[in-house]
Amino acid sequence: MRVPVSHAAKVLAVLAAGALSLTACGGGSSSAGSSPAAGNELGLITPGTLTVCSDIPYPPFEFEKGGEYTGFDMDLVREIAKGLDLKTDIKDVGFDGLQSGASLAAGQCDLGASAITITEERKKNIGLSDPYYDSLQSLLVPAGSPIKSKEDLAGKKVGVQQGTTGEAYARKNLPKDAQILAFPSDAELFPALQSGSVDAVLQDYPVNLGHTQGGKFDVVEKYPTDEHYGFAVKKNGGEALLKAVNAQLAELKKDGKYKEIYDKYFTE
């Protein structure tokens, strides 16, 4: 466990630690007795609160349960906020506006946490943290489907999520006559597979894996794409927050909290 210190001292400490470019993860809500961010050194929209934008649902990274937002990303950002003596406020926004930087630039939130793959293209519009998760793409089909690989998708309808690296992978690697249909989120994508509107879904492996419960759907192929997720901040003016987030990620890996959260969501 980390020992609580005064808020101002903690902010200075995490900023200094962030300069070391350490890598790890964290989150949580502030203790009742903590003071608001003195001078708002992190440039938060609401002093004392880390406002987080996420495209929900996208289990196991973010989803709603019992009236609250939870998931791997949500647990991590709450631990990050806890380490900074901040409360958390989670907002549900569209992924396209989040990964493009529009939501952050518009002041909707301080931090984007939504299984955002770190890419050079995205770095042009948003600041991205040190990696906190390594991912794969995958192919999900109904159990018993004749589709066993991406080569079998010729002439088939394949669902992807709009604006994601999964969509980019599909458009680059699937047979030319595969019909690629983009959906706003997994909330529309998976039901399309359930109803037969698409023959397969290509998206992040952990998300597809979550849909295999019950045995009605199978992940038939995984695709190594060297993808790493990062938390996002606004391109200009988010530097202090980014350093603080990186320092907290490092601390959470060091003290074992990251592994505890990881094992909670990614034990097959």
ABEGO torsion letter per residue (X at the ends): XBBBBBAAAAAAAAAAAAAAGBBEBBEEBBBAABBBBBGGAAGBABBGBBBBBBBOBBOAABBBBGGBBBEAAAAAAAAAAAAAGBBBBBBBBBAAAAAAGAAAAAGABABBBAGBBBBAAAAAABBBBBBABBBBBBBBBBBGBABABAAAABGBBBBBBBGBAAAAAAAAABBAABBBBBBABAAAAAAAAAAGABABBBBBAAAAAAAABGGABBBABBBBAGBBBBBBBBABGAAAAAAAAAAAAAAAAAAGAAAAAAAAAABX
